[in-house]
Amino acid sequence: MRLSLLSKSAISFAALTFCFAAVFGTKPATAASFSVVADGLDNVRGLNFGPDGSLYITESGVGGDGRCIPGPSLEGLNSCAGTTGAVTRVKDGKQERILTGLPSIALRPVGATGEGPQDIQFDAAGNPYLLIGYGGNPTIRDFPENSPGWGQLYKVDFKTGSLTSIGDFARYELANNADGGNVLDVSGEIASNPYALAIKGNTAYVVDAAANNVLTVGLDGSNLTSFTVLPKQKIANPVFPTPGPGQVLPPEAPSPDQIPDEVEIESVPTGAAFDPDGALYVSEYTGFPFPVGEARIFRVASNGEVTVYADGFTQLSDLEFDAQGNLYALQYSNAPQWLGVADASLIQIAPDGTRTTLLSGNGLESATALTVGPDGAVYVSSKGDRPGVGQVLRVDPKAKVPEPSAVMGTVAFASLGLVSFVQRKRKHRKGLS
């Protein structure tokens, strides 16, 4: 039996009431040297250094008391809109929220699964650009007049706090549907979730995790268009959750007596970065059931042609190059999210293709973003899928550990209510998964 999962894949963070406990074999390892440079963050999404040498962090917030929709949770919680999104700056060791009141939607009352400010980047002149995502309806305007809205890229003036929209990706997807897939998500809203960006010259390259494509727009707001669509892939002998009696499957999972021999899953791109030669690279999270070892890193040529640069990863959430041409890839988790394994990995890929794990578990979990600092260190988020406890770690890339092998042992069903990524979309379904 062959199953084609053709609905679009948006990513968000969800408090699941089911997961699987598993025993994973890993090579003996000693954690790389790291320190905590920021703490107490709400749903960390993006990291970058500004021209002043300060670290800037996007926080998707904890939602609020505004309009609610069924949330991506089997606990029956709603996701409710608010203005708790923020940008935090770490300067000279001082952590401060310098831009607040930004759109946010999250499970209430727990504040998990936050969506809102996703990424921040700076152009060659030092101007900041803020990406606000969320795979929902861009017509929702439960915010103060003239405040920013969903699914857009903004030029930011930190002195005045003003934001100027230069690209509305959500509306573009509704009008164009670049990958030809189903337009609507499970809630009847459009399927667009601009998640990360990179800037080259006067152009922003934005990956849309729900629309499965890379879009470009001029920094002056001109020529918004789809640059390329990321390829689906077929997975043989997929592994799906198998609940016990009376326990509920996630909506995307087939029943135990209908497990297919093959599935086709969508890409779900999560990160974008340019190498020292100017080529674009994109990381992939993969759609449900988030198979182990099937996430890829793509190289995108100037004509939009997509090739696989590296594969064999699991749930990639971001990537970045250093000045020496080393590529750093971040695994949100070392196993499918429905297993409830929070341990994440930071992996270095040398120009010759050699892979070395810098940090795996040992304090790194649910990792959502990374950047390379001016000091050559790698900065990564940890516990980035939940409110109030998110961190940014500074990792010394010279202290390395062996790359782990994710070998599944015994699997048992558990009800742990963990926080993790889920796919939010299915074709023509009512309510959010």
N, C-alpha and C positions, 0 to 999 in steps of 0.2 A: 504494500500500500504506500502511496506517495501523497504527501500533504504539502500544499503550497500556502505559506503564510503571506498573503498578498497585501494585507492591510499595512498602512504606514506605521513606522516605529518612532514614537516620541519617547524621550527618556525623562523620568522624574524620579524623585526619591519617595519611597513608600514605607509605611509601617505595616509590615505584613504580620498576619496572625498565624502564619505557618512558615516552617522552614525545615530543612533537613540537617541533622547532625552527621558529620562524616569524619573519618580518620584520614588525614593526609600525610603521606610520607614526604619528608624533605631532607635534603642533605644537611649534615651538621653545619651550622653557620654561627658566626659572631656578628652582632649588629654593627653596622657602620656607625661612625661617630656622628651624632646629631644633637642639636639643641633646639628648644622651643623659642621662637621669636615672636609669636602672637598666640593669644589664647582667648577663650570665651566667645568665640565667633558663632554666628547664626547661619548655618547652611552655606559653607564656603563654596564658591564656584570658580573664581578666576584670580590669578596672581600675576603681577608684573611690576618691574621697577621703572620709576619715572626718571626723567633727566636730572632730577636733583638727588638721585641715589636712594630715594625713599621707596619702600615696598608698598604697593597698593593692592588691596584685597577687595573683591566683590563679595558681598553677603546677600543671599537671596531672601533673607528675613524669615519671619515666622507667621506671615499672613496677617489677618486682622478680623474685624467684626463687620466687614462689608459683605458683598454678595457671596453666597456659598453655592457650591456645586458638589455633587457626589465625588468624594475623594478616591484616590487610588489605594484603597485600603480594604482588607477583608474584615476590618473591625467595624465597618459601617460609619466611619467618621467622614464629615464633610471637609472639603478644602474651601477656605474662606479668604477673600481678598482683603488687603490692607495696604498700608504704606510703611512697612517695616524694613524694606530693602535698604541697603546702605553701601557706601564705599568707605573702607577703613584704610588709614595710612599709618605705617610704622616708620617713624623718622627719629634718628638718634636714640633708638631704643624706646621711644614713647609711642604707644598705640592709641589712636584716636579716630573716631568716626567723623569724617570731614564732609560727607554728603549723606543726608538721611531723607526720609519721606518718599522713598522710591517704591514702585509697585512690588507687591509680594503676594503670593498665594500659598497657603500651607494647610496641612491638616490641623483642625482645631479640636480640642484645645492644646494638643501636644506640641504644635509648631514644627513638626517634621515635614518632609517632602517639599521644602521651600523652593519656589520658582520665582525668579525676578531678575535682578542684576546678575548677569552670567559671566561677563569677561570685560577686561579693560586693557587697552593698548594705547601706545603713544606713536605719533608720526615723527618724521625726521626733525621737525621743528619743535618737538616736545609737547604738541597739543594732545590732550587725552580724548579717547573715544570710548564710550560705555555702551555695551550691548545688553539689552533687556529682552529676555526670552519669555518662556512659558507657552506650552502648546495649547493655547485656548483661544477663545474668540476675541479678536482685536477690537471689537466694538464695545467690549466691557469697559466702562469708564467710571468705575466706582471710586474715583480719586478726586482730589481738589481740582478746581478749574486750572487749566494750563499746566498740570503736572504731567510727567511722561506716561506713556502707555505701553502696552505689550508689543513684543515682536519687532522692536526697532533698534537702530543704531543711532546714538546721539553723540554730538560733539559737546564736550563739557567745559565749562568755565568754573574752575574751583574757587575763584575769587568771589564770584557773584552767586554761585550755586545754580546757574542757569544751564539748561540742556536744550540743544537744538537738534531736531531729528534730521538725519540725512538719508535714511532708508527705512521703509516699512516693509519688512520681509514677510510678515504674516499676510498682509493684503496682497502682496505679489504672489504668494503661493496660492491663495484663494483664486486669483485671476488666471494663473498660468499652469499650476500643477505640473512642475517640470518633469517629475519622474513617471507621470502617467498613472500613478496609483490612486487609490481611493482618497477623495478629498476630505471626507469627514472622519473625525475620530469618534470614539465610543459615546461621547456626550453630545454629538451632533455639532461640534465646533470644528473649526478648520485645523488641519494637521500641519502646524508649523511651529518649530521651537529653535530659533537661532541660538546657538549654544556657545560658539567660540569664534574668534576672528584673528587674523594676522594682517598686517599692513605692509604693502610694498609700494614704494613711491607714493603716488597720489590715489592709490586704490586700496580699498578694504576687501579682504576675502573672508567671507562668513560661511561657516558650516551650519547647516540646519539639520538638527538631529531627528526631526520628525519628517521633513521633506526629503531627507537622504540625498542632499545635494550641496554643492558649493556655489555660493552666489558672489557676485562682485558689485561694488558700487563706488563711484568716485567720492573722494572725501569732501567734494563740494556738493554731494547729493545727486550727481548726474549718473545716467547709464546704469541703473539697477537692472541686473540681468542674472540668469542662471548660467554659471560658468561650466559646470559639469555635474553629472549625476553619478553617484557612487554605486558600484555594482552589487547586486544581490549575490548570494552563494547558496549552493545546495549542500546540505549536511546529511550524510548517511548514518543510519542507526542512531538517531538522536536520543538523548536521555531526558525524560520529562519527570516532573514530580509525581510521586505515587502516594497519595494520602491513605491513611488508615480509615477504618469504618467511621462514618459520620463526619469526616473532615472534608473540607471544601477545596477543590482544585482551583488554581488561578484560571481566569476565563480563557487564556490562550492555550491551555493544556488540553490535549485529548484525554478521553477516559482510558483507563488502563487496558481495556480490551480493544482499543482502537489506535494503538501506538503505530505510527507510520514507519516505513522503512527509510524514508527520505523526506526532508522538509526543505523548503526554500525560505531563507530568512533575509531580511533587509539589513543594510549596512549599519545605520545609526552612527554617523560620524560625530566625534566629540572634540577634536583638537585640530589646530592648524598651525604650521610653522614653516618658515623658509630656511633652506640650508644656506651655507656661506656662498654658494654659487647662484642662489636666487630661485631654486626649484621649490615648489610647494609640496609639503607632506601633510597627510591627514590621518589621524588615528580613528580606529573603529571600535565601538562597544559591542556590536552585533545585536540582532534582535533575539527575542525569546526563542528557544530556551537557554540562551546565553552559553553556548557550548564551550567546553574547556579547549583551549588551544586553537580556536578558530578565528580569533580577532586578528586583523591585519593592519599594517601601515601602508598607505598608498603614496605613490609619487605621482603628482599631477603635472604634466608638461604644460608649456605655455599655450599650447593649442587645446588644452582641456583633456588630452588623452591620459587615461588612468592606468597605471601598472602597479602590481604589488611589489613593494620594496622589501618588506619583511613580514613573516607570518608566525603562527605558533603562539600567539598571546591569548590572554583571557581578559575580557572586559576592560579594554583600554579607555582611559578617561582623558588623557592629555599627552602631549609630546613637545619637545623643545630641543634645539641645537645649542651647543656651546661654540666658542670661537675657534676651537680646534677641530670642529666637524663631528664631534661625538653627538649622537642622538640619544636623548633620554626619553624613555617611554614609561608611562605610569599605569599600572593595573589597579583599577578601583578595588577589585577583590581577586584573589587567586583561584576562585571557584565560582560557578554559577551562583547568582545572588540568592536563589531560592534554597541553597544549602545552608544559608546563614553563616557563611565564613566571612568575617570582616577583614582578616589579614590582607593587606595590600602589598604591592611590590614596586620598587623603583629600579628600572633596568637600563643600563648603559649599553648602547650599540656603537662600537667603534667604527671608523670609516671603512675598515676592512671586513666589517660584519661581525666581529667578535662580540658576544654578549656577556655582560657581567652584571649580576644583581648587586646593587649597592645597599639595599635595605629591603627586607621582606618580613612582614610582621614586626615583632620586637618594638612595638610602639607606633607602627604605621598601619592604619586601618581605614577603610572606606575613604580612599584617597581620590580626590576630585580634581586637583589642579597642580601644575608645577610651573616653575620658571627658573632660569639660570641667572644668578645675580652677577653684578659687576665684579664681585670678589671671586668668581669662578665656582662658588658653591651652588648646589641645587636646592631650591626651596619648594617644599611640597605641602599640600594640605593633608591633614589627618582628621578623622571623624567629621568629614565634610558633609555628611548627610543628615545632620541633626542640629538642633538649636542649642546655643549656650555653651557647647563644649568643643567646638571646632578649633583646630590648631594649625599653625604653620610651622613646619620643622625646617631647620637648616641642616642639610646633609653634606658631609665632606666626601666628594667623589673619589678621593684617594684611598679611602678605607672601604674595601670591597668584600663581599661575601659570595659564596657560590650561588648560582641561580637555582631556585627550588624546583623540584619535580612534583607536579600535582597528581599524585597517584591515589585514586579513591579506594578507600577500604570499605568497611562496613557502613551501611547507610540505615538510619533509623528515623522515623518521623517524629518531629517535636513541635511544640507550640510555644515559640519563644518570643513572638512579637518583635522581631528585629527590624532595623531600619535599613533599607537597601534600594538599589535601582529596580524599577520595573518598567515593562513596556506598557504604555497606557492606551494603546489603540487596538481596536478590532473593527472589522468591517460591519457597518450597519447594526451596531448593538446599542442598546439603551443603557445609559449610566456609565460611569467610569469604572474601569477595573481596578 
